Amino acid sequence: MREHTKDIFRTVVSPLSSRGMLHHGRPVLMLGSCFADNIGAYLRDGLFDIEINPFGTLYNPASVAESLSRMLFAKEFDATDIVNDGHMYHSFSLHSKHSSVDPSRVIDNANAAMWRGNRILKKKAPLIVVTFGTVYVYRLLENKKIVANCHKFPASTFERQPLGVNDIVDIWCDVISRVKSVCPEAEFVFTVSPVRHRADGLHGNQLSKSALLLAVDQIVSRNECAGYFPSYEIMMDDLRDYRFYSADMCHPTETAVGYIYRIFTESYCNQQTILLADDASRLTRRLSHRPMTDDIAAHAEFHKETIRLLHELASCHTGLDSTLDRYINSSR
């Protein structure tokens, strides 16, 4: 009789053999689709020194590359980067989370975000994790510039087209070369978002993801500092069941994201880093704890004790204090 194994009904994607590449002393910049936001949030809760999509969620490879170049060379935003739809002010280089009724606020927030990304890139040996979502881009008809977000402007403002595989490869080989000229020890991890872009149609979505996979494969093969993490394959093959999708049947559930995050850390972190991140996450999650009673004093004491425990943890690990302070300040 054949021996039964727990993996007999699964296609398991095993962790990669790049342990030690990611640790709490290494700065991390996460860029790209909402999947970058999801994995980045886990790393942030684990008190890694990380910036997650400073310009907001970006989906196409060209816009992600432009955002990285802008942060690398500290190119500030000004009034020429701002557009108005009659109600709000936006930038076609930014996600709508940066939009405002006040144009100066858009510029100030955008520049603050740019400098946060620049801070990571100026540090030694940054790890840059890039997640591509789609090959489809929108170009302004007036100047053919690719936009990162359409901000619900009329469709007649843009023309929609897919980037070719060679276009993506050329854009990113150039960007990697620029980054390496400023940050010689920088390394890249590329991944393709498993989130379905159903608006492209099921066949169109598959063509898009296939082109992204082909492009990433060539980027990685041409750059020794770059590698590939199979988040797409984990979702499509390892987690091949609709119970791992949210109600829209396009986005992974929290369980699926957590599972992929675990494979990510087991691929790039050593055991000591994983344990430290787990300890930090247990404490940072306490900061978002919702009080079960209306005892304000008790909740304040709970919060104060959580901060104390976090500082106690940070005191045992060199370099964690500054990351902790930024986490606490941004959580207020």
C-alpha positions as CSV (number, residue, x, y, z in Angstrom):
1,M,0.0,0.0,0.0
2,R,1.3,3.4,-0.9
3,E,2.2,5.5,2.1
4,H,-0.2,8.4,2.7
5,T,1.5,11.8,3.0
6,K,0.0,15.2,4.0
7,D,0.9,16.7,0.7
8,I,-0.7,14.1,-1.5
9,F,-3.6,16.4,-2.6
10,R,-1.4,19.6,-2.9
11,T,1.2,21.1,-5.2
12,V,3.6,22.5,-2.6
13,V,5.8,25.4,-3.5
14,S,8.9,25.2,-1.2
15,P,10.8,28.2,0.2
16,L,13.8,29.4,-1.8
17,S,17.4,29.0,-0.6
18,S,18.2,32.7,0.0
19,R,18.2,32.7,3.8
20,G,20.0,35.7,5.4
21,M,19.2,38.0,2.5
22,L,16.6,39.8,4.6
23,H,17.2,40.9,8.2
24,H,16.2,43.7,10.6
25,G,19.4,45.6,9.9
26,R,18.7,45.8,6.1
27,P,16.5,48.6,4.7
28,V,13.6,47.4,2.5
29,L,11.6,49.3,-0.2
30,M,8.4,47.6,-1.3
31,L,7.0,48.8,-4.6
32,G,4.1,47.8,-6.9
33,S,0.6,46.4,-6.7
34,C,-1.6,46.0,-3.7
35,F,0.1,42.6,-3.1
36,A,3.2,44.6,-2.2
37,D,1.1,46.5,0.3
38,N,-0.1,43.2,1.8
39,I,3.3,41.5,2.3
40,G,4.8,44.8,3.3
41,A,2.3,45.2,6.1
42,Y,3.5,42.0,7.6
43,L,7.1,43.1,7.4
44,R,6.2,46.4,8.9
45,D,4.5,44.8,11.8
46,G,7.6,42.6,12.2
47,L,9.6,45.9,12.7
48,F,11.7,45.7,9.6
49,D,13.1,49.0,8.4
50,I,10.7,49.3,5.5
51,E,8.9,51.8,3.3
52,I,5.8,50.5,1.4
53,N,4.7,52.1,-1.8
54,P,5.5,55.7,-0.8
55,F,3.7,57.0,-3.9
56,G,0.8,54.6,-3.3
57,T,-0.2,51.4,-5.0
58,L,1.2,51.1,-8.6
59,Y,0.3,48.4,-11.0
60,N,2.3,48.7,-14.3
61,P,6.1,48.2,-14.6
62,A,6.7,51.5,-16.3
63,S,5.1,53.6,-13.4
64,V,6.8,51.5,-10.8
65,A,10.2,52.2,-12.5
66,E,9.4,55.9,-12.8
67,S,8.6,56.1,-9.1
68,L,11.8,54.3,-8.2
69,S,13.9,56.6,-10.3
70,R,12.2,59.7,-8.8
71,M,13.0,58.5,-5.3
72,L,16.6,57.5,-6.2
73,F,17.5,61.0,-7.6
74,A,15.3,62.9,-5.2
75,K,13.2,64.7,-7.9
76,E,10.7,66.8,-6.0
77,F,7.1,67.4,-7.2
78,D,5.9,70.9,-8.1
79,A,2.8,72.6,-9.5
80,T,3.6,71.1,-13.0
81,D,2.9,67.7,-11.6
82,I,-0.6,68.5,-10.4
83,V,-3.9,68.3,-12.3
84,N,-7.4,69.3,-11.4
85,D,-10.7,67.5,-12.2
86,G,-12.9,70.4,-11.0
87,H,-13.2,69.1,-7.5
88,M,-9.9,67.6,-6.4
89,Y,-6.2,68.0,-7.2
90,H,-4.2,64.9,-8.3
91,S,-0.9,63.8,-9.7
92,F,-0.8,61.3,-12.6
93,S,2.4,59.9,-10.9
94,L,0.6,59.1,-7.6
95,H,-2.2,57.0,-6.2
96,S,-5.4,58.8,-5.3
97,K,-4.5,58.5,-1.6
98,H,-2.3,61.6,-2.2
99,S,-5.2,63.6,-3.8
100,S,-6.6,66.6,-2.0
101,V,-8.8,69.7,-2.4
102,D,-5.6,71.7,-1.6
103,P,-2.9,71.5,-4.4
104,S,-0.2,72.5,-2.0
105,R,-1.1,69.6,0.2
106,V,-0.7,67.2,-2.7
107,I,2.8,68.5,-3.4
108,D,3.8,68.5,0.2
109,N,2.6,64.9,0.8
110,A,4.1,63.7,-2.4
111,N,7.5,65.2,-1.6
112,A,7.4,63.8,1.9
113,A,6.7,60.4,0.4
114,M,9.5,60.8,-2.1
115,W,12.0,61.6,0.7
116,R,10.9,58.5,2.7
117,G,11.8,56.4,-0.3
118,N,15.0,58.2,-0.8
119,R,15.9,57.6,2.9
120,I,15.8,53.9,2.3
121,L,17.8,54.1,-1.0
122,K,20.5,56.2,0.6
123,K,21.2,53.5,3.2
124,K,23.7,50.7,2.6
125,A,22.6,47.6,0.7
126,P,18.8,48.3,0.3
127,L,16.6,45.4,-0.7
128,I,14.0,46.5,-3.3
129,V,11.0,44.2,-3.6
130,V,9.0,44.9,-6.8
131,T,5.6,43.4,-7.6
132,F,4.1,43.8,-11.1
133,G,0.3,43.7,-11.5
134,T,-0.4,44.3,-15.2
135,V,1.2,45.0,-18.5
136,Y,-1.6,47.4,-19.5
137,V,-0.8,51.1,-19.3
138,Y,-2.8,54.3,-19.9
139,R,-1.1,57.1,-21.9
140,L,-2.2,60.7,-21.9
141,L,-3.2,61.5,-25.5
142,E,-1.8,65.0,-25.3
143,N,1.8,63.9,-24.6
144,K,1.9,60.0,-24.6
145,K,3.1,60.0,-21.0
146,I,2.2,56.8,-19.1
147,V,0.1,57.6,-16.0
148,A,0.3,55.7,-12.7
149,N,-3.4,56.4,-12.0
150,C,-6.2,57.8,-14.1
151,H,-8.1,59.3,-11.2
152,K,-11.4,58.7,-13.0
153,F,-10.6,61.3,-15.7
154,P,-12.7,60.7,-18.9
155,A,-11.6,57.7,-20.9
156,S,-11.1,60.0,-23.9
157,T,-8.1,61.5,-22.0
158,F,-6.1,58.4,-22.5
159,E,-5.2,55.6,-24.8
160,R,-4.8,52.1,-23.3
161,Q,-2.2,49.6,-24.5
162,P,-0.1,46.7,-23.2
163,L,3.6,47.1,-22.7
164,G,5.7,44.5,-24.6
165,V,8.0,42.1,-22.9
166,N,11.0,43.7,-24.4
167,D,9.8,47.2,-23.3
168,I,9.5,46.0,-19.7
169,V,13.0,44.4,-19.8
170,D,14.6,47.5,-21.3
171,I,13.0,49.8,-18.7
172,W,14.0,47.7,-15.8
173,C,17.5,46.8,-16.8
174,D,18.1,50.6,-17.2
175,V,16.6,51.3,-13.8
176,I,18.6,48.6,-12.1
177,S,21.7,50.0,-13.7
178,R,20.9,53.4,-12.3
179,V,20.2,52.1,-8.8
180,K,23.5,50.2,-8.8
181,S,25.4,53.3,-9.8
182,V,24.1,55.0,-6.6
183,C,23.7,51.9,-4.4
184,P,26.2,49.3,-5.5
185,E,25.1,46.7,-2.9
186,A,21.4,47.0,-3.6
187,E,19.5,43.8,-4.5
188,F,16.1,43.2,-6.1
189,V,13.4,40.7,-5.6
190,F,10.8,40.6,-8.4
191,T,7.4,39.0,-8.1
192,V,4.1,39.0,-10.1
193,S,0.9,39.7,-8.3
194,P,-1.5,36.8,-8.1
195,V,-4.5,39.3,-8.0
196,R,-6.7,38.8,-11.0
197,H,-7.4,41.9,-13.1
198,R,-10.8,40.7,-14.2
199,A,-11.6,44.0,-16.0
200,D,-9.1,42.7,-18.7
201,G,-11.2,39.6,-19.1
202,L,-10.0,36.2,-18.0
203,H,-8.0,35.6,-21.2
204,G,-6.6,39.1,-21.1
205,N,-5.5,38.7,-17.5
206,Q,-3.7,35.5,-18.4
207,L,-1.9,37.1,-21.3
208,S,-0.9,40.0,-19.0
209,K,0.4,37.8,-16.3
210,S,2.3,35.7,-18.8
211,A,4.0,38.7,-20.3
212,L,5.0,39.9,-16.8
213,L,6.4,36.5,-16.0
214,L,8.4,36.4,-19.2
215,A,9.7,39.9,-18.6
216,V,10.8,39.2,-15.0
217,D,12.5,36.0,-16.1
218,Q,14.7,38.0,-18.6
219,I,15.3,40.8,-16.1
220,V,16.6,38.3,-13.5
221,S,18.7,36.4,-16.0
222,R,20.4,39.7,-17.1
223,N,21.1,41.0,-13.6
224,E,23.0,39.0,-10.9
225,C,21.6,41.3,-8.2
226,A,18.0,40.3,-9.0
227,G,15.9,37.3,-8.1
228,Y,12.3,36.0,-8.4
229,F,9.9,35.1,-5.7
230,P,7.0,32.9,-6.9
231,S,4.0,34.5,-5.2
232,Y,1.9,34.0,-8.4
233,E,2.8,30.3,-8.5
234,I,2.0,29.8,-4.8
235,M,-1.5,31.3,-5.3
236,M,-2.2,29.5,-8.6
237,D,-0.8,26.1,-7.7
238,D,-0.2,25.7,-4.0
239,L,-3.4,27.5,-2.9
240,R,-5.5,26.4,-5.8
241,D,-8.9,26.7,-4.2
242,Y,-11.5,29.5,-4.1
243,R,-11.6,29.4,-0.3
244,F,-8.3,31.3,-0.5
245,Y,-9.9,34.2,-2.4
246,S,-11.9,37.0,-0.9
247,A,-15.5,37.8,-1.9
248,D,-14.5,39.4,-5.2
249,M,-12.8,36.2,-6.3
250,C,-9.8,38.2,-7.4
251,H,-7.8,39.1,-4.2
252,P,-6.2,36.6,-1.8
253,T,-7.7,36.3,1.6
254,E,-5.8,37.2,4.7
255,T,-5.1,33.5,5.3
256,A,-3.5,33.2,1.8
257,V,-1.5,36.4,2.2
258,G,-0.2,35.1,5.6
259,Y,0.8,31.8,4.0
260,I,2.7,33.5,1.2
261,Y,4.4,35.8,3.7
262,R,5.5,32.8,5.6
263,I,7.1,31.3,2.5
264,F,8.7,34.7,1.8
265,T,10.3,34.9,5.2
266,E,11.4,31.3,5.1
267,S,13.0,32.0,1.7
268,Y,14.9,35.2,2.7
269,C,15.3,35.2,6.5
270,N,17.3,33.0,8.8
271,Q,15.5,31.4,11.8
272,Q,16.7,34.1,14.2
273,T,15.2,36.8,12.1
274,I,11.9,35.0,11.7
275,L,11.6,34.5,15.5
276,L,12.4,38.2,16.1
277,A,9.8,39.3,13.5
278,D,7.2,36.9,15.1
279,D,7.9,38.4,18.6
280,A,7.6,41.9,17.2
281,S,4.4,41.1,15.3
282,R,2.7,39.7,18.4
283,L,3.4,43.0,20.2
284,T,2.6,45.4,17.3
285,R,-0.7,43.7,16.8
286,R,-1.6,44.6,20.4
287,L,-1.4,48.3,19.4
288,S,-4.4,47.9,17.2
289,H,-6.3,45.9,19.9
290,R,-9.9,47.1,20.2
291,P,-11.0,47.5,23.8
292,M,-13.7,45.0,24.8
293,T,-15.1,47.3,27.5
294,D,-15.5,51.0,28.0
295,D,-12.9,51.0,30.7
296,I,-10.7,53.8,29.2
297,A,-8.1,53.6,32.0
298,A,-7.6,49.9,31.5
299,H,-7.2,50.2,27.8
300,A,-4.7,53.1,28.3
301,E,-2.7,50.9,30.7
302,F,-2.8,48.0,28.2
303,H,-1.4,50.3,25.5
304,K,1.3,51.7,27.8
305,E,2.3,48.1,28.7
306,T,2.5,47.2,25.0
307,I,4.8,50.1,24.3
308,R,7.0,49.1,27.3
309,L,7.3,45.5,26.0
310,L,8.2,46.7,22.5
311,H,10.9,49.0,23.9
312,E,12.2,46.1,26.0
313,L,12.3,43.9,22.8
314,A,14.1,46.7,20.9
315,S,16.7,47.1,23.6
316,C,17.8,43.5,23.1
317,H,18.4,44.0,19.4
318,T,20.8,46.6,18.0
319,G,19.2,49.0,15.6
320,L,15.6,48.2,16.3
321,D,14.9,51.3,18.4
322,S,14.7,53.7,15.4
323,T,12.4,51.4,13.5
324,L,10.2,51.0,16.6
325,D,9.9,54.7,17.1
326,R,8.8,55.2,13.4
327,Y,6.3,52.5,13.8
328,I,4.8,53.9,16.9
329,N,4.7,57.5,15.5
330,S,3.0,56.3,12.3
331,S,0.5,54.3,14.2
332,R,-0.8,57.3,16.1
